[in-house]
Amino acid sequence: MILSSLGKYKDAGLLVLRVGLGVMFILHGWPKIKGGPEMWQGLGAAMANLGVTAVPVLWGFLAALSEFGGGICLVLGLAFRPACLLMLVTMIVAAVHHLAAGDGVMKASHAIELGVAFLAMTILGPGKYSIDRK
């Protein structure tokens, strides 16, 4: 059967996953980078849900950089595992923020799903079509 033979294209599948998620994170992260300190303050305030109230502007900037820079790293397959781990942490903070705000699991589900994907990609690696592989 055709579907059972797709396993030999694992690296192509990883490339599709990396590029697809990477481009979306670049698109989500760029407006946050451009938003400046006011936006970073709001993003970083989510850390208060984890008991971290110091320097929210820094945490917000790091979250924006994690999304934008991490997206670039995913697309290229460069510093792939560290980028995935940083993006996983960002998604954990986002999920906790939604849950703490009373938004429920359905509002937090996007961040949770992406966190699962980043954890899996950290384990799998970038595949052979990546800069890290060279």
C-alpha positions in Angstrom: 0.0 0.0 0.0 1.2 3.5 -0.8 0.8 4.9 2.8 3.0 2.2 4.3 5.9 3.1 2.0 5.9 6.8 3.1 8.3 6.0 6.0 11.2 6.2 3.7 10.5 9.9 3.3 10.8 10.7 7.0 13.4 13.5 6.3 11.1 15.1 3.7 8.3 15.0 6.3 10.5 16.7 8.9 11.4 19.3 6.3 7.7 20.0 5.6 7.0 20.2 9.4 10.0 22.5 10.1 9.3 24.9 7.2 5.5 25.0 7.8 5.8 25.7 11.5 8.9 27.9 11.1 7.2 30.2 8.6 4.1 30.6 10.8 6.3 31.4 13.8 8.2 34.0 11.8 4.9 35.6 10.9 3.7 35.5 14.5 7.0 36.6 16.0 7.8 39.6 13.7 4.9 41.8 14.9 5.9 41.1 18.5 9.5 42.0 17.8 8.4 45.3 16.1 5.9 46.0 18.8 8.6 47.3 21.1 8.8 47.6 24.8 5.1 48.3 25.3 4.2 45.0 23.6 7.1 43.1 25.3 5.8 44.4 28.7 2.4 42.8 28.0 3.9 39.5 26.8 6.4 39.3 29.6 3.6 39.8 32.2 2.6 36.2 31.5 5.6 35.2 33.5 3.8 36.3 36.6 1.7 33.1 36.4 5.0 31.3 37.2 5.9 33.6 40.0 8.4 35.7 38.0 7.5 39.4 38.1 10.9 41.0 37.5 11.8 42.5 34.2 8.7 41.7 32.2 10.0 43.7 29.2 13.0 41.4 29.0 10.8 38.2 29.2 8.5 39.6 26.6 11.4 40.4 24.2 12.8 36.9 24.7 9.4 35.4 24.0 9.1 37.4 20.7 12.7 36.5 19.8 12.0 32.9 20.6 9.1 32.9 18.1 10.7 35.0 15.4 14.3 33.7 15.7 13.1 30.2 16.5 11.0 30.2 13.3 14.1 31.1 11.3 16.1 28.3 12.9 13.3 25.8 12.2 13.2 26.7 8.5 16.9 26.5 8.2 17.4 23.5 10.5 20.0 25.6 12.3 20.6 25.3 16.1 17.4 23.3 15.8 17.2 21.5 19.1 18.0 24.6 21.2 15.5 26.6 19.2 12.8 23.9 19.7 13.5 23.9 23.5 13.1 27.7 23.7 9.9 27.6 21.7 8.6 24.8 23.9 9.2 26.9 27.0 7.4 29.8 25.3 4.5 27.6 24.6 4.4 26.3 28.2 4.3 29.9 29.4 1.5 30.7 26.9 -0.5 27.7 27.9 -0.1 28.4 31.6 -1.2 32.0 30.9 -4.4 30.9 29.2 -5.2 28.4 32.0 -4.5 30.9 34.7 -6.7 33.5 33.0 -9.6 31.0 33.2 -9.7 30.6 29.4 -9.9 26.8 29.7 -8.1 24.1 27.9 -9.7 24.9 24.5 -8.0 28.4 24.5 -4.7 26.9 25.8 -4.9 24.0 23.3 -3.0 25.7 20.5 0.0 26.4 22.7 -0.2 22.9 24.2 -0.3 21.3 20.8 2.6 23.3 19.5 4.5 22.5 22.7 4.0 18.8 22.0 5.3 19.3 18.5 8.4 21.2 19.7 9.1 18.4 22.2 8.8 15.8 19.5 11.0 17.8 17.1 13.6 18.2 19.9 13.7 14.4 20.2 13.6 13.7 16.4 16.1 16.4 15.3 16.0 18.4 12.1 16.5 15.6 9.6 19.0 15.4 6.8 17.7 18.4 4.9 19.1 20.9 7.4 22.1 23.1 8.1 22.7 21.2 11.4 23.1 18.0 9.5 25.9 19.3 7.3 
